[in-house]
Amino acid sequence: MADKVVRTFGPLALTNTLTTNVYNNTSALIYDVITHIHVVNKTAGAVTFSLWIGATGTNSAGTEFFNGQSVAANSTFDWYGRLKMTSTDFLVGGASASTSLTIMAEGVQVVV
């Protein structure tokens, strides 16, 4: 098994549709471990974002990863951890104001 450090997705402008697919790994032969999510607010007011882990285009109760996380005006939000994403996992979400936030993630991609 080999792995490599990658930019997992982004930069991507979040829309105000909370069921938008933000990320999905389409290959069953690899999985990604997201270690860092970086969100930029480029506006003069606070904006919130929410993310869910689950099925494509849905945000079901009990699958919240971030819920109404506020990003202050003209600032950034950073999350560090370890989130394994397989080909059946979708990261779904959006922001309270369309295209005000930009999101990107980095991590490790593992070939199985």
N, C-alpha and C positions, 0 to 999 in steps of 0.2 A: 504494500500500500504506500502510495506517495502523496505528499501534500505540498501546497504552495500558498504563499500569502497573496491575496487578490483584493481588488476593489470589487466587492460583491455586487453592488448596484449603485447607480447614481453618478453624478448629481441628477436629481429629478425634482421638478416642482410639484408639490402636493396640491391637489385640487380640493374643492369643498365637497366633493362626493366621497363619503366615508366608506364606500364599498369598492374603491379603486384598487386593483391589484398593483401593489408597489414592487413586489419581488416574488418570483418563483423560479426554482432551479428545475429545468425541464428534463434533466438526465437522471435516470435511475442508477447510472454508473458512477455518480459522484454525489457527495453531499457537502454543504457549506456550513462552517461554524462562524457565525457572525460574532465578532469580538468588539466592534465599535460602530455605533450609529451616531452620525453628526447631522444636526438640524440647524439651518441658518434662517433667521428672521431678517428679511431685508426691508422691513417697513418701520414706520415711526410709532407703531402701536403693538401691544402684546397680541400674540396669536397662539391658539392651542392646536395640538394635533393628537390624533388617536390612531393606534395600530392594533390589529388583531392577528392572531395566528390561527389559520384554519383553512376552510375551503375557498375556492375561487369566488370573488365577488360578494362575499358575505361577511358580516360582522356579528356573529352570534354571541349571546351572553355566555360568559364563562371562558371566552377565548381572548379576552383583552390582554394586550401586552403593555400598551400605554393608553390611558383614558383621560382626555382633556389635559394633557401635559402642556403647560404654558411655556412659551419662549418669549422672553422680554423683547421690547423694541430694539432693533438694530443689534441683536446679540445672537449667541449660539447656545445650543443644548447638546451635551455629549453624554452618551451612555456607553459604559464598558462592561462587558460580561462575556458569556459564552452561550450562544443560541444556535443549536443544531437545526438546520433546515434541509429536509429531504425533498425529493421530487413531488411528494404528495402534500407538502406544506406550502401555503401561500401567506405572504405578509400583505395584509389588506389595510387600507386606511385612508386618511385625508386630514385636512386642516379646516379650521373655522373660517378662514378667508382664502379664497382660491389664489394660487400662485404666489402667496406671501412667504411661504416656507419652502426651502430647498433641503432635500434629504439625501444622504449618501451613507453607504456602509462599507466596511472592510472586514476581512476575516481570513480564514483558512479554507481552502478547497481541498477536499480529500477524495482521491480516486479509490474506489473499492473493487 
